[in-house]
Amino acid sequence: MKKPNGNPIKFPIVEVTWFDHTSSRGWERDKEWVAAPLPECRDVGRIVGRSKNSLTLAAMVCADGDFGCCLKIPYAWVRKIRRLR
């Protein structure tokens, strides 16, 4: 992704509610595991990038445009995006 320029204030602070995937350790016969809902996650950060299929959320953004602790979340997994500031 192209490095953003400028002040971190330009990147909105949001709370993203999204569903995560789960995986098993092997073969499953347990119908409860199969029927269990996906875990719901919530993360707060600044949106530093968007693509056709996903958004990139950063927990840290520096004044020079560097960012860190990023999550790339597929839009199909996003339940809600709430702007905080």
C-alpha positions in Angstrom: 0.0 0.0 0.0 1.2 3.5 -0.8 2.4 5.4 2.3 0.0 8.2 3.3 1.3 11.7 3.6 0.6 14.3 6.2 -1.0 14.7 9.5 -2.6 11.7 11.2 -5.6 13.9 11.9 -6.6 13.3 8.3 -7.3 9.6 9.0 -10.6 9.1 10.7 -10.7 7.3 14.1 -13.3 4.5 13.8 -14.6 1.5 15.7 -14.9 -1.5 13.3 -17.1 -4.4 14.3 -16.3 -7.5 12.3 -16.6 -11.3 12.3 -13.4 -13.3 12.5 -12.8 -16.8 11.1 -12.3 -19.9 13.2 -10.4 -23.1 12.5 -10.2 -26.5 14.0 -7.2 -28.5 15.0 -8.3 -31.5 13.0 -11.3 -33.5 11.9 -14.5 -32.4 13.5 -17.6 -34.4 14.3 -18.9 -32.1 16.9 -22.1 -30.5 15.5 -22.0 -27.8 18.2 -18.6 -26.6 16.8 -20.0 -26.6 13.3 -23.1 -24.6 14.3 -21.2 -22.2 16.6 -21.4 -18.5 15.6 -18.3 -16.7 14.3 -16.5 -14.6 16.9 -17.4 -10.9 16.8 -14.5 -8.6 17.2 -14.2 -4.8 17.7 -11.1 -2.8 16.9 -10.5 1.0 17.2 -8.0 2.8 15.0 -7.5 5.0 12.0 -8.4 4.0 8.5 -5.2 4.4 6.6 -6.2 2.5 3.4 -9.0 1.0 1.4 -9.0 -1.3 -1.5 -11.8 -3.0 -3.5 -12.0 -5.8 -1.0 -10.7 -4.6 2.3 -9.9 -1.7 4.7 -6.6 -1.2 6.6 -6.9 -0.1 10.2 -3.9 1.2 12.1 -3.6 1.5 15.8 -0.7 4.0 15.5 -0.1 6.8 13.0 2.9 9.2 13.1 3.0 12.8 11.8 5.3 11.7 9.0 2.7 9.2 7.7 4.3 6.0 9.1 1.8 3.7 10.7 1.9 0.5 12.7 -0.1 -2.3 14.3 -2.3 -2.7 11.2 -5.2 -5.0 10.5 -6.4 -5.6 7.0 -10.1 -6.7 7.3 -12.1 -8.0 4.3 -15.3 -5.9 3.7 -17.2 -9.2 3.7 -16.3 -9.7 7.3 -17.2 -6.1 8.4 -20.5 -5.7 10.3 -20.3 -2.0 11.2 -18.0 0.9 11.0 -18.7 3.7 13.5 -16.8 7.0 13.2 -15.6 8.2 16.6 -13.7 11.3 15.6 
